[in-house]
Amino acid sequence: MTENHNVLKIHHADHGITPEHTPFIAEVVESRIEGFFIVCVEIPPNLPSLKSALYGPGAGDDPVGEGCLGGVSYENRGNRPGPSRLVKMPLRDCRRVVVCGVRKEKLSESFVITAYGTQATEPSPREWWDVSMTPAEALEAATFWCSHALASGESQ
């Protein structure tokens, strides 16, 4: 889903980002140098919390093993080309947002690929099936996603 909140285009806008968050996200984009960027930043206190789907050590939890209480499953989400590692747990409130985008000279030419809430202090690696990764990135992603999962939004 692509949304154009005033000037800034957010291509993957299905992570609870609202028009209230957009001016802040635009400030994040404006603060970057030109080119691709991915950054994790605190949400200002005057803005609503976001929901985070991340479970695992990066979110302050124990590793999410295959036999965990929430039951790990692998399912395709939306139109993604591969399955995500999911756990039957609820989304959680968070006060950080990851913004991934491309900064151009003019903000009107810049865009956000995705923005999502997280409890982590660093952006999560791409999912293991992303064919655009280098071998080193793929190893990092596979290692990360062996101990992390995304909430399916259901709790057991």
N, CA, C and O atoms as a GROMACS GRO file, in nm:
protein
  624
    1MET      N    1   0.084  -0.116   0.000
    1MET     CA    2   0.000   0.000   0.000
    1MET      C    3   0.090   0.124   0.000
    1MET      O    4   0.180   0.134   0.083
    2THR      N    5   0.068   0.215  -0.090
    2THR     CA    6   0.142   0.341  -0.096
    2THR      C    7   0.051   0.454  -0.051
    2THR      O    8  -0.062   0.466  -0.098
    3GLU      N    9   0.102   0.536   0.039
    3GLU     CA   10   0.026   0.653   0.083
    3GLU      C   11   0.111   0.776   0.063
    3GLU      O   12   0.232   0.773   0.082
    4ASN      N   13   0.045   0.885   0.025
    4ASN     CA   14   0.113   1.012   0.008
    4ASN      C   15   0.060   1.105   0.117
    4ASN      O   16  -0.040   1.174   0.096
    5HIS      N   17   0.126   1.107   0.234
    5HIS     CA   18   0.087   1.194   0.344
    5HIS      C   19   0.143   1.332   0.314
    5HIS      O   20   0.257   1.362   0.350
    6ASN      N   21   0.063   1.417   0.249
    6ASN     CA   22   0.103   1.550   0.204
    6ASN      C   23   0.211   1.536   0.098
    6ASN      O   24   0.178   1.507  -0.017
    7VAL      N   25   0.338   1.557   0.129
    7VAL     CA   26   0.444   1.555   0.029
    7VAL      C   27   0.521   1.424   0.030
    7VAL      O   28   0.560   1.375  -0.076
    8LEU      N   29   0.542   1.367   0.147
    8LEU     CA   30   0.627   1.249   0.161
    8LEU      C   31   0.552   1.122   0.122
    8LEU      O   32   0.446   1.093   0.176
    9LYS      N   33   0.607   1.047   0.028
    9LYS     CA   34   0.547   0.921  -0.013
    9LYS      C   35   0.600   0.809   0.076
    9LYS      O   36   0.721   0.793   0.093
   10ILE      N   37   0.507   0.730   0.132
   10ILE     CA   38   0.542   0.613   0.211
   10ILE      C   39   0.488   0.493   0.136
   10ILE      O   40   0.367   0.472   0.130
   11HIS      N   41   0.579   0.414   0.077
   11HIS     CA   42   0.537   0.305  -0.010
   11HIS      C   43   0.476   0.186   0.064
   11HIS      O   44   0.379   0.127   0.018
   12HIS      N   45   0.533   0.152   0.178
   12HIS     CA   46   0.483   0.036   0.254
   12HIS      C   47   0.424   0.093   0.382
   12HIS      O   48   0.489   0.095   0.486
   13ALA      N   49   0.299   0.138   0.372
   13ALA     CA   50   0.236   0.214   0.481
   13ALA      C   51   0.134   0.131   0.558
   13ALA      O   52   0.027   0.181   0.592
   14ASP      N   53   0.166   0.006   0.586
   14ASP     CA   54   0.069  -0.079   0.656
   14ASP      C   55   0.117  -0.120   0.795
   14ASP      O   56   0.076  -0.224   0.846
   15HIS      N   57   0.202  -0.038   0.856
   15HIS     CA   58   0.254  -0.070   0.989
   15HIS      C   59   0.203   0.026   1.096
   15HIS      O   60   0.272   0.050   1.195
   16GLY      N   61   0.085   0.082   1.077
   16GLY     CA   62   0.026   0.168   1.177
   16GLY      C   63   0.073   0.312   1.175
   16GLY      O   64   0.039   0.389   1.265
   17ILE      N   65   0.151   0.350   1.075
   17ILE     CA   66   0.194   0.489   1.062
   17ILE      C   67   0.071   0.573   1.026
   17ILE      O   68  -0.001   0.541   0.932
   18THR      N   69   0.049   0.679   1.102
   18THR     CA   70  -0.068   0.764   1.080
   18THR      C   71  -0.025   0.900   1.028
   18THR      O   72   0.094   0.932   1.031
   19PRO      N   73  -0.119   0.981   0.981
   19PRO     CA   74  -0.084   1.118   0.941
   19PRO      C   75  -0.019   1.198   1.055
   19PRO      O   76   0.056   1.293   1.028
   20GLU      N   77  -0.046   1.162   1.180
   20GLU     CA   78   0.020   1.229   1.293
   20GLU      C   79   0.170   1.203   1.294
   20GLU      O   80   0.248   1.291   1.333
   21HIS      N   81   0.212   1.085   1.252
   21HIS     CA   82   0.354   1.048   1.252
   21HIS      C   83   0.430   1.107   1.132
   21HIS      O   84   0.551   1.124   1.139
   22THR      N   85   0.358   1.138   1.026
   22THR     CA   86   0.424   1.175   0.900
   22THR      C   87   0.514   1.298   0.909
   22THR      O   88   0.624   1.294   0.854
   23PRO      N   89   0.474   1.407   0.974
   23PRO     CA   90   0.567   1.521   0.982
   23PRO      C   91   0.700   1.483   1.052
   23PRO      O   92   0.806   1.529   1.012
   24PHE      N   93   0.690   1.400   1.155
   24PHE     CA   94   0.812   1.353   1.222
   24PHE      C   95   0.897   1.268   1.129
   24PHE      O   96   1.018   1.285   1.122
   25ILE      N   97   0.833   1.176   1.056
   25ILE     CA   98   0.907   1.092   0.962
   25ILE      C   99   0.970   1.178   0.853
   25ILE      O  100   1.082   1.150   0.809
   26ALA      N  101   0.900   1.281   0.809
   26ALA     CA  102   0.958   1.375   0.711
   26ALA      C  103   1.082   1.443   0.767
   26ALA      O  104   1.179   1.463   0.694
   27GLU      N  105   1.080   1.480   0.896
   27GLU     CA  106   1.199   1.538   0.960
   27GLU      C  107   1.315   1.439   0.961
   27GLU      O  108   1.430   1.477   0.939
   28VAL      N  109   1.284   1.312   0.987
   28VAL     CA  110   1.388   1.208   0.986
   28VAL      C  111   1.450   1.201   0.847
   28VAL      O  112   1.572   1.196   0.832
   29VAL      N  113   1.365   1.200   0.744
   29VAL     CA  114   1.414   1.195   0.605
   29VAL      C  115   1.500   1.317   0.575
   29VAL      O  116   1.608   1.304   0.519
   30GLU      N  117   1.452   1.436   0.612
   30GLU     CA  118   1.526   1.559   0.585
   30GLU      C  119   1.661   1.563   0.655
   30GLU      O  120   1.754   1.628   0.607
   31SER      N  121   1.674   1.495   0.768
   31SER     CA  122   1.801   1.496   0.843
   31SER      C  123   1.906   1.403   0.784
   31SER      O  124   2.021   1.405   0.828
   32ARG      N  125   1.870   1.322   0.688
   32ARG     CA  126   1.962   1.226   0.627
   32ARG      C  127   2.038   1.293   0.513
   32ARG      O  128   1.993   1.391   0.455
   33ILE      N  129   2.156   1.236   0.481
   33ILE     CA  130   2.226   1.281   0.361
   33ILE      C  131   2.161   1.212   0.242
   33ILE      O  132   2.087   1.115   0.259
   34GLU      N  133   2.188   1.261   0.122
   34GLU     CA  134   2.125   1.203   0.003
   34GLU      C  135   2.162   1.056  -0.013
   34GLU      O  136   2.274   1.015   0.019
   35GLY      N  137   2.067   0.978  -0.062
   35GLY     CA  138   2.088   0.837  -0.088
   35GLY      C  139   2.002   0.749   0.002
   35GLY      O  140   1.916   0.798   0.074
   36PHE      N  141   2.027   0.619  -0.005
   36PHE     CA  142   1.953   0.521   0.074
   36PHE      C  143   1.991   0.533   0.221
   36PHE      O  144   2.107   0.560   0.254
   37PHE      N  145   1.893   0.514   0.309
   37PHE     CA  146   1.922   0.513   0.453
   37PHE      C  147   1.825   0.420   0.523
   37PHE      O  148   1.715   0.393   0.474
   38ILE      N  149   1.866   0.372   0.639
   38ILE     CA  150   1.779   0.299   0.731
   38ILE      C  151   1.824   0.337   0.871
   38ILE      O  152   1.942   0.323   0.906
   39VAL      N  153   1.730   0.385   0.952
   39VAL     CA  154   1.764   0.438   1.083
   39VAL      C  155   1.654   0.402   1.182
   39VAL      O  156   1.537   0.392   1.145
   40CYS      N  157   1.692   0.385   1.308
   40CYS     CA  158   1.598   0.359   1.417
   40CYS      C  159   1.603   0.479   1.510
   40CYS      O  160   1.709   0.515   1.560
   41VAL      N  161   1.487   0.542   1.532
   41VAL     CA  162   1.482   0.664   1.614
   41VAL      C  163   1.368   0.658   1.716
   41VAL      O  164   1.268   0.588   1.697
   42GLU      N  165   1.385   0.733   1.824
   42GLU     CA  166   1.282   0.745   1.927
   42GLU      C  167   1.164   0.826   1.873
   42GLU      O  168   1.182   0.924   1.801
   43ILE      N  169   1.045   0.785   1.908
   43ILE     CA  170   0.924   0.859   1.872
   43ILE      C  171   0.907   0.971   1.976
   43ILE      O  172   0.912   0.944   2.096
   44PRO      N  173   0.887   1.094   1.932
   44PRO     CA  174   0.868   1.203   2.028
   44PRO      C  175   0.748   1.178   2.120
   44PRO      O  176   0.650   1.116   2.080
   45PRO      N  177   0.756   1.228   2.245
   45PRO     CA  178   0.649   1.203   2.342
   45PRO      C  179   0.512   1.256   2.301
   45PRO      O  180   0.410   1.206   2.349
   46ASN      N  181   0.507   1.356   2.214
   46ASN     CA  182   0.378   1.412   2.174
   46ASN      C  183   0.307   1.328   2.067
   46ASN      O  184   0.194   1.358   2.030
   47LEU      N  185   0.372   1.223   2.017
   47LEU     CA  186   0.310   1.137   1.915
   47LEU      C  187   0.266   1.005   1.976
   47LEU      O  188   0.322   0.960   2.077
   48PRO      N  189   0.164   0.942   1.915
   48PRO     CA  190   0.119   0.813   1.968
   48PRO      C  191   0.224   0.704   1.950
   48PRO      O  192   0.309   0.711   1.861
   49SER      N  193   0.217   0.605   2.037
   49SER     CA  194   0.302   0.486   2.025
   49SER      C  195   0.266   0.412   1.897
   49SER      O  196   0.157   0.430   1.842
   50LEU      N  197   0.358   0.330   1.851
   50LEU     CA  198   0.332   0.238   1.741
   50LEU      C  199   0.327   0.098   1.798
   50LEU      O  200   0.355   0.077   1.916
   51LYS      N  201   0.291   0.002   1.716
   51LYS     CA  202   0.291  -0.138   1.755
   51LYS      C  203   0.415  -0.204   1.695
   51LYS      O  204   0.454  -0.174   1.582
   52SER      N  205   0.475  -0.293   1.771
   52SER     CA  206   0.590  -0.369   1.723
   52SER      C  207   0.554  -0.517   1.717
   52SER      O  208   0.487  -0.569   1.806
   53ALA      N  209   0.599  -0.582   1.612
   53ALA     CA  210   0.575  -0.725   1.595
   53ALA      C  211   0.696  -0.809   1.636
   53ALA      O  212   0.687  -0.931   1.642
   54LEU      N  213   0.810  -0.745   1.664
   54LEU     CA  214   0.934  -0.819   1.687
   54LEU      C  215   0.938  -0.886   1.824
   54LEU      O  216   0.908  -0.825   1.926
   55TYR      N  217   0.975  -1.014   1.823
   55TYR     CA  218   1.002  -1.092   1.945
   55TYR      C  219   1.140  -1.152   1.930
   55TYR      O  220   1.180  -1.194   1.821
   56GLY      N  221   1.214  -1.157   2.040
   56GLY     CA  222   1.348  -1.215   2.041
   56GLY      C  223   1.445  -1.124   2.114
   56GLY      O  224   1.405  -1.020   2.165
   57PRO      N  225   1.573  -1.162   2.120
   57PRO     CA  226   1.672  -1.086   2.196
   57PRO      C  227   1.682  -0.938   2.158
   57PRO      O  228   1.704  -0.854   2.244
   58GLY      N  229   1.666  -0.906   2.032
   58GLY     CA  230   1.673  -0.767   1.989
   58GLY      C  231   1.563  -0.681   2.048
   58GLY      O  232   1.575  -0.559   2.055
   59ALA      N  233   1.455  -0.746   2.092
   59ALA     CA  234   1.342  -0.676   2.154
   59ALA      C  235   1.341  -0.695   2.305
   59ALA      O  236   1.243  -0.660   2.372
   60GLY      N  237   1.451  -0.749   2.360
   60GLY     CA  238   1.461  -0.769   2.503
   60GLY      C  239   1.400  -0.898   2.554
   60GLY      O  240   1.379  -0.914   2.674
   61ASP      N  241   1.371  -0.991   2.464
   61ASP     CA  242   1.310  -1.120   2.501
   61ASP      C  243   1.414  -1.231   2.496
   61ASP      O  244   1.526  -1.211   2.450
   62ASP      N  245   1.374  -1.349   2.543
   62ASP     CA  246   1.454  -1.469   2.522
   62ASP      C  247   1.452  -1.504   2.374
   62ASP      O  248   1.363  -1.458   2.302
   63PRO      N  249   1.549  -1.584   2.326
   63PRO     CA  250   1.543  -1.629   2.187
   63PRO      C  251   1.412  -1.704   2.159
   63PRO      O  252   1.360  -1.774   2.245
   64VAL      N  253   1.360  -1.687   2.039
   64VAL     CA  254   1.237  -1.754   1.998
   64VAL      C  255   1.276  -1.883   1.926
   64VAL      O  256   1.311  -1.881   1.808
   65GLY      N  257   1.271  -1.994   1.999
   65GLY     CA  258   1.304  -2.124   1.941
   65GLY      C  259   1.186  -2.184   1.867
   65GLY      O  260   1.072  -2.139   1.881
   66GLU      N  261   1.213  -2.286   1.788
   66GLU     CA  262   1.107  -2.350   1.710
   66GLU      C  263   0.995  -2.405   1.798
   66GLU      O  264   0.879  -2.405   1.756
   67GLY      N  265   1.026  -2.450   1.918
   67GLY     CA  266   0.924  -2.508   2.006
   67GLY      C  267   0.875  -2.411   2.112
   67GLY      O  268   0.829  -2.454   2.218
   68CYS      N  269   0.882  -2.283   2.087
   68CYS     CA  270   0.845  -2.184   2.189
   68CYS      C  271   0.696  -2.190   2.219
   68CYS      O  272   0.618  -2.249   2.145
   69LEU      N  273   0.660  -2.128   2.330
   69LEU     CA  274   0.522  -2.128   2.378
   69LEU      C  275   0.424  -2.074   2.274
   69LEU      O  276   0.312  -2.124   2.262
   70GLY      N  277   0.465  -1.972   2.198
   70GLY     CA  278   0.376  -1.912   2.099
   70GLY      C  279   0.364  -1.991   1.970
   70GLY      O  280   0.285  -1.953   1.884
   71GLY      N  281   0.440  -2.099   1.953
   71GLY     CA  282   0.431  -2.181   1.833
   71GLY      C  283   0.476  -2.111   1.706
   71GLY      O  284   0.400  -2.034   1.648
   72VAL      N  285   0.597  -2.137   1.662
   72VAL     CA  286   0.651  -2.075   1.541
   72VAL      C  287   0.587  -2.136   1.417
   72VAL      O  288   0.568  -2.257   1.407
   73SER      N  289   0.552  -2.048   1.323
   73SER     CA  290   0.503  -2.093   1.192
   73SER      C  291   0.569  -2.006   1.086
   73SER      O  292   0.627  -1.902   1.116
   74TYR      N  293   0.561  -2.050   0.962
   74TYR     CA  294   0.619  -1.976   0.850
   74TYR      C  295   0.507  -1.948   0.751
   74TYR      O  296   0.449  -2.039   0.694
   75GLU      N  297   0.478  -1.819   0.733
   75GLU     CA  298   0.364  -1.781   0.649
   75GLU      C  299   0.399  -1.660   0.565
   75GLU      O  300   0.475  -1.572   0.608
   76ASN      N  301   0.344  -1.656   0.444
   76ASN     CA  302   0.362  -1.538   0.360
   76ASN      C  303   0.272  -1.427   0.412
   76ASN      O  304   0.154  -1.449   0.441
   77ARG      N  305   0.328  -1.307   0.423
   77ARG     CA  306   0.252  -1.189   0.465
   77ARG      C  307   0.237  -1.099   0.344
   77ARG      O  308   0.335  -1.062   0.279
   78GLY      N  309   0.112  -1.062   0.314
   78GLY     CA  310   0.087  -0.973   0.202
   78GLY      C  311   0.142  -1.030   0.072
   78GLY      O  312   0.125  -1.148   0.042
   79ASN      N  313   0.209  -0.944  -0.004
   79ASN     CA  314   0.263  -0.988  -0.134
   79ASN      C  315   0.413  -1.013  -0.128
   79ASN      O  316   0.480  -1.009  -0.231
   80ARG      N  317   0.466  -1.040  -0.010
   80ARG     CA  318   0.609  -1.068   0.004
   80ARG      C  319   0.642  -1.200  -0.066
   80ARG      O  320   0.560  -1.292  -0.066
   81PRO      N  321   0.762  -1.209  -0.123
   81PRO     CA  322   0.795  -1.329  -0.201
   81PRO      C  323   0.834  -1.451  -0.119
   81PRO      O  324   0.853  -1.559  -0.175
   82GLY      N  325   0.846  -1.437   0.013
   82GLY     CA  326   0.884  -1.551   0.096
   82GLY      C  327   0.811  -1.547   0.229
   82GLY      O  328   0.751  -1.446   0.265
   83PRO      N  329   0.817  -1.659   0.302
   83PRO     CA  330   0.746  -1.666   0.429
   83PRO      C  331   0.823  -1.598   0.542
   83PRO      O  332   0.946  -1.600   0.547
   84SER      N  333   0.747  -1.539   0.634
   84SER     CA  334   0.804  -1.479   0.754
   84SER      C  335   0.795  -1.578   0.868
   84SER      O  336   0.706  -1.662   0.872
   85ARG      N  337   0.889  -1.567   0.960
   85ARG     CA  338   0.888  -1.650   1.081
   85ARG      C  339   0.795  -1.582   1.181
   85ARG      O  340   0.825  -1.473   1.230
   86LEU      N  341   0.683  -1.647   1.212
   86LEU     CA  342   0.579  -1.588   1.296
   86LEU      C  343   0.561  -1.666   1.425
   86LEU      O  344   0.591  -1.785   1.434
   87VAL      N  345   0.512  -1.595   1.525
   87VAL     CA  346   0.479  -1.656   1.653
   87VAL      C  347   0.342  -1.602   1.696
   87VAL      O  348   0.312  -1.485   1.676
   88LYS      N  349   0.261  -1.688   1.756
   88LYS     CA  350   0.126  -1.648   1.798
   88LYS      C  351   0.133  -1.567   1.926
   88LYS      O  352   0.106  -1.617   2.036
   89MET      N  353   0.169  -1.442   1.910
   89MET     CA  354   0.181  -1.349   2.021
   89MET      C  355   0.121  -1.216   1.975
   89MET      O  356   0.108  -1.191   1.856
   90PRO      N  357   0.085  -1.131   2.070
   90PRO     CA  358   0.024  -1.002   2.034
   90PRO      C  359   0.130  -0.899   1.991
   90PRO      O  360   0.247  -0.909   2.027
   91LEU      N  361   0.086  -0.801   1.915
   91LEU     CA  362   0.170  -0.685   1.888
   91LEU      C  363   0.187  -0.609   2.019
   91LEU      O  364   0.101  -0.614   2.106
   92ARG      N  365   0.301  -0.538   2.031
   92ARG     CA  366   0.328  -0.465   2.156
   92ARG      C  367   0.354  -0.317   2.128
   92ARG      O  368   0.410  -0.281   2.024
   93ASP      N  369   0.311  -0.232   2.221
   93ASP     CA  370   0.338  -0.089   2.209
   93ASP      C  371   0.489  -0.065   2.212
   93ASP      O  372   0.563  -0.135   2.281
   94CYS      N  373   0.533   0.036   2.136
   94CYS     CA  374   0.674   0.071   2.135
   94CYS      C  375   0.691   0.220   2.111
   94CYS      O  376   0.598   0.288   2.066
   95ARG      N  377   0.809   0.270   2.141
   95ARG     CA  378   0.839   0.413   2.129
   95ARG      C  379   0.957   0.439   2.036
   95ARG      O  380   1.022   0.543   2.046
   96ARG      N  381   0.985   0.345   1.944
   96ARG     CA  382   1.087   0.366   1.842
   96ARG      C  383   1.026   0.332   1.706
   96ARG      O  384   0.934   0.251   1.696
   97VAL      N  385   1.081   0.395   1.603
   97VAL     CA  386   1.038   0.367   1.467
   97VAL      C  387   1.162   0.348   1.379
   97VAL      O  388   1.260   0.422   1.391
   98VAL      N  389   1.156   0.250   1.293
   98VAL     CA  390   1.258   0.230   1.191
   98VAL      C  391   1.205   0.296   1.064
   98VAL      O  392   1.092   0.272   1.022
   99VAL      N  393   1.288   0.381   1.004
   99VAL     CA  394   1.253   0.448   0.879
   99VAL      C  395   1.356   0.407   0.776
   99VAL      O  396   1.476   0.426   0.796
  100CYS      N  397   1.310   0.352   0.666
  100CYS     CA  398   1.396   0.307   0.557
  100CYS      C  399   1.351   0.380   0.431
  100CYS      O  400   1.235   0.371   0.391
  101GLY      N  401   1.443   0.453   0.369
  101GLY     CA  402   1.401   0.530   0.253
  101GLY      C  403   1.516   0.579   0.168
  101GLY      O  404   1.630   0.535   0.182
  102VAL      N  405   1.483   0.670   0.079
  102VAL     CA  406   1.580   0.732  -0.010
  102VAL      C  407   1.563   0.883   0.001
  102VAL      O  408   1.454   0.936  -0.022
  103ARG      N  409   1.671   0.950   0.037
  103ARG     CA  410   1.670   1.096   0.050
  103ARG      C  411   1.719   1.157  -0.080
  103ARG      O  412   1.828   1.125  -0.128
  104LYS      N  413   1.638   1.244  -0.136
  104LYS     CA  414   1.675   1.320  -0.256
  104LYS      C  415   1.696   1.466  -0.217
  104LYS      O  416   1.663   1.506  -0.106
  105GLU      N  417   1.750   1.543  -0.310
  105GLU     CA  418   1.775   1.685  -0.281
  105GLU      C  419   1.648   1.755  -0.236
  105GLU      O  420   1.649   1.830  -0.138
  106LYS      N  421   1.538   1.731  -0.306
  106LYS     CA  422   1.409   1.790  -0.269
  106LYS      C  423   1.328   1.686  -0.193
  106LYS      O  424   1.321   1.570  -0.234
  107LEU      N  425   1.268   1.726  -0.081
  107LEU     CA  426   1.187   1.632  -0.004
  107LEU      C  427   1.076   1.572  -0.090
  107LEU      O  428   1.042   1.454  -0.073
  108SER      N  429   1.020   1.649  -0.181
  108SER     CA  430   0.910   1.599  -0.265
  108SER      C  431   0.956   1.485  -0.356
  108SER      O  432   0.872   1.410  -0.406
  109GLU      N  433   1.087   1.470  -0.377
  109GLU     CA  434   1.140   1.359  -0.458
  109GLU      C  435   1.190   1.245  -0.370
  109GLU      O  436   1.220   1.137  -0.420
  110SER      N  437   1.198   1.268  -0.240
  110SER     CA  438   1.240   1.164  -0.145
  110SER      C  439   1.122   1.072  -0.119
  110SER      O  440   1.007   1.108  -0.146
  111PHE      N  441   1.150   0.954  -0.067
  111PHE     CA  442   1.041   0.863  -0.032
  111PHE      C  443   1.085   0.766   0.076
  111PHE      O  444   1.204   0.740   0.095
  112VAL      N  445   0.986   0.713   0.146
  112VAL     CA  446   1.008   0.614   0.249
  112VAL      C  447   0.964   0.480   0.193
  112VAL      O  448   0.850   0.464   0.147
  113ILE      N  449   1.054   0.383   0.197
  113ILE     CA  450   1.020   0.248   0.151
  113ILE      C  451   0.929   0.182   0.254
  113ILE      O  452   0.826   0.124   0.220
  114THR      N  453   0.970   0.191   0.382
  114THR     CA  454   0.887   0.139   0.490
  114THR      C  455   0.921   0.213   0.618
  114THR      O  456   1.030   0.269   0.633
  115ALA      N  457   0.826   0.212   0.710
  115ALA     CA  458   0.846   0.264   0.845
  115ALA      C  459   0.765   0.174   0.937
  115ALA      O  460   0.649   0.144   0.909
  116TYR      N  461   0.826   0.130   1.046
  116TYR     CA  462   0.757   0.039   1.137
  116TYR      C  463   0.806   0.058   1.279
  116TYR      O  464   0.920   0.098   1.302
  117GLY      N  465   0.718   0.029   1.374
  117GLY     CA  466   0.752   0.039   1.515
  117GLY      C  467   0.839  -0.078   1.559
  117GLY      O  468   0.830  -0.187   1.504
  118THR      N  469   0.924  -0.052   1.659
  118THR     CA  470   1.012  -0.156   1.712
  118THR      C  471   1.050  -0.126   1.855
  118THR      O  472   1.054  -0.009   1.895
  119GLN      N  473   1.080  -0.229   1.933
  119GLN     CA  474   1.140  -0.211   2.065
  119GLN      C  475   1.291  -0.217   2.056
  119GLN      O  476   1.361  -0.178   2.150
  120ALA      N  477   1.343  -0.263   1.943
  120ALA     CA  478   1.487  -0.279   1.924
  120ALA      C  479   1.554  -0.142   1.910
  120ALA      O  480   1.488  -0.042   1.880
  121THR      N  481   1.684  -0.140   1.931
  121THR     CA  482   1.759  -0.016   1.914
  121THR      C  483   1.824  -0.007   1.776
  121THR      O  484   1.877   0.097   1.738
  122GLU      N  485   1.819  -0.116   1.702
  122GLU     CA  486   1.874  -0.122   1.566
  122GLU      C  487   1.770  -0.180   1.471
  122GLU      O  488   1.686  -0.260   1.514
  123PRO      N  489   1.772  -0.142   1.345
  123PRO     CA  490   1.681  -0.205   1.248
  123PRO      C  491   1.708  -0.356   1.237
  123PRO      O  492   1.823  -0.400   1.246
  124SER      N  493   1.604  -0.432   1.219
  124SER     CA  494   1.620  -0.577   1.198
  124SER      C  495   1.674  -0.602   1.058
  124SER      O  496   1.645  -0.527   0.966
  125PRO      N  497   1.753  -0.709   1.042
  125PRO     CA  498   1.798  -0.743   0.907
  125PRO      C  499   1.678  -0.783   0.820
  125PRO      O  500   1.572  -0.818   0.871
  126ARG      N  501   1.697  -0.776   0.690
  126ARG     CA  502   1.591  -0.822   0.600
  126ARG      C  503   1.564  -0.970   0.628
  126ARG      O  504   1.643  -1.039   0.693
  127GLU      N  505   1.451  -1.016   0.579
  127GLU     CA  506   1.418  -1.157   0.603
  127GLU      C  507   1.504  -1.248   0.517
  127GLU      O  508   1.554  -1.207   0.412
  128TRP      N  509   1.521  -1.370   0.563
  128TRP     CA  510   1.618  -1.465   0.508
  128TRP      C  511   1.601  -1.493   0.359
  128TRP      O  512   1.698  -1.532   0.293
  129TRP      N  513   1.483  -1.476   0.304
  129TRP     CA  514   1.455  -1.510   0.164
  129TRP      C  515   1.484  -1.396   0.068
  129TRP      O  516   1.468  -1.413  -0.053
  130ASP      N  517   1.526  -1.279   0.116
  130ASP     CA  518   1.550  -1.162   0.031
  130ASP      C  519   1.673  -1.186  -0.057
  130ASP      O  520   1.786  -1.191  -0.007
  131VAL      N  521   1.651  -1.202  -0.186
  131VAL     CA  522   1.760  -1.238  -0.278
  131VAL      C  523   1.854  -1.123  -0.310
  131VAL      O  524   1.956  -1.144  -0.376
  132SER      N  525   1.823  -1.002  -0.265
  132SER     CA  526   1.909  -0.888  -0.294
  132SER      C  527   2.026  -0.875  -0.197
  132SER      O  528   2.110  -0.786  -0.213
  133MET      N  529   2.033  -0.963  -0.097
  133MET     CA  530   2.139  -0.954   0.003
  133MET      C  531   2.272  -1.010  -0.048
  133MET      O  532   2.275  -1.101  -0.131
  134THR      N  533   2.379  -0.954   0.005
  134THR     CA  534   2.511  -1.012  -0.018
  134THR      C  535   2.522  -1.138   0.068
  134THR      O  536   2.440  -1.157   0.158
  135PRO      N  537   2.621  -1.226   0.043
  135PRO     CA  538   2.636  -1.344   0.129
  135PRO      C  539   2.651  -1.308   0.278
  135PRO      O  540   2.594  -1.376   0.364
  136ALA      N  541   2.726  -1.203   0.309
  136ALA     CA  542   2.744  -1.163   0.449
  136ALA      C  543   2.612  -1.116   0.509
  136ALA      O  544   2.581  -1.150   0.624
  137GLU      N  545   2.533  -1.040   0.434
  137GLU     CA  546   2.403  -0.994   0.482
  137GLU      C  547   2.308  -1.112   0.501
  137GLU      O  548   2.230  -1.116   0.596
  138ALA      N  549   2.314  -1.209   0.410
  138ALA     CA  550   2.228  -1.327   0.419
  138ALA      C  551   2.261  -1.408   0.544
  138ALA      O  552   2.171  -1.460   0.611
  139LEU      N  553   2.390  -1.420   0.576
  139LEU     CA  554   2.431  -1.493   0.696
  139LEU      C  555   2.382  -1.419   0.821
  139LEU      O  556   2.331  -1.482   0.914
  140GLU      N  557   2.396  -1.287   0.823
  140GLU     CA  558   2.348  -1.207   0.936
  140GLU      C  559   2.196  -1.223   0.951
  140GLU      O  560   2.146  -1.240   1.062
  141ALA      N  561   2.124  -1.218   0.839
  141ALA     CA  562   1.979  -1.231   0.843
  141ALA      C  563   1.937  -1.368   0.893
  141ALA      O  564   1.848  -1.379   0.978
  142ALA      N  565   1.999  -1.473   0.842
  142ALA     CA  566   1.964  -1.610   0.884
  142ALA      C  567   1.991  -1.629   1.033
  142ALA      O  568   1.911  -1.689   1.104
  143THR      N  569   2.104  -1.577   1.081
  143THR     CA  570   2.138  -1.588   1.222
  143THR      C  571   2.036  -1.514   1.308
  143THR      O  572   1.989  -1.566   1.409
  144PHE      N  573   2.002  -1.392   1.268
  144PHE     CA  574   1.906  -1.311   1.342
  144PHE      C  575   1.770  -1.380   1.347
  144PHE      O  576   1.712  -1.396   1.455
  145TRP      N  577   1.719  -1.423   1.232
  145TRP     CA  578   1.583  -1.477   1.227
  145TRP      C  579   1.573  -1.617   1.285
  145TRP      O  580   1.462  -1.668   1.300
  146CYS      N  581   1.684  -1.683   1.318
  146CYS     CA  582   1.679  -1.811   1.391
  146CYS      C  583   1.637  -1.791   1.536
  146CYS      O  584   1.587  -1.884   1.600
  147SER      N  585   1.656  -1.670   1.589
  147SER     CA  586   1.622  -1.644   1.730
  147SER      C  587   1.515  -1.535   1.746
  147SER      O  588   1.482  -1.496   1.858
  148HIS      N  589   1.462  -1.487   1.635
  148HIS     CA  590   1.359  -1.382   1.638
  148HIS      C  591   1.239  -1.427   1.555
  148HIS      O  592   1.249  -1.515   1.470
  149ALA      N  593   1.125  -1.365   1.581
  149ALA     CA  594   1.004  -1.391   1.503
  149ALA      C  595   0.916  -1.267   1.509
  149ALA      O  596   0.937  -1.178   1.592
  150LEU      N  597   0.820  -1.262   1.421
  150LEU     CA  598   0.723  -1.154   1.418
  150LEU      C  599   0.590  -1.203   1.475
  150LEU      O  600   0.550  -1.317   1.452
  151ALA      N  601   0.524  -1.117   1.548
  151ALA     CA  602   0.394  -1.152   1.605
  151ALA      C  603   0.292  -1.166   1.494
  151ALA      O  604   0.286  -1.085   1.402
  152SER      N  605   0.213  -1.270   1.504
  152SER     CA  606   0.103  -1.286   1.410
  152SER      C  607  -0.015  -1.198   1.450
  152SER      O  608  -0.111  -1.184   1.374
  153GLY      N  609  -0.007  -1.139   1.570
  153GLY     CA  610  -0.116  -1.056   1.620
  153GLY      C  611  -0.215  -1.134   1.703
  153GLY      O  612  -0.307  -1.076   1.761
  154GLU      N  613  -0.196  -1.265   1.710
  154GLU     CA  614  -0.284  -1.349   1.792
  154GLU      C  615  -0.204  -1.390   1.915
  154GLU      O  616  -0.082  -1.403   1.908
  155SER      N  617  -0.271  -1.411   2.025
  155SER     CA  618  -0.202  -1.469   2.140
  155SER      C  619  -0.265  -1.603   2.171
  155SER      O  620  -0.383  -1.627   2.146
  156GLN      N  621  -0.182  -1.690   2.227
  156GLN     CA  622  -0.231  -1.823   2.258
  156GLN      C  623  -0.315  -1.823   2.381
  156GLN      O  624  -0.365  -1.928   2.422
   0.00000   0.00000   0.00000
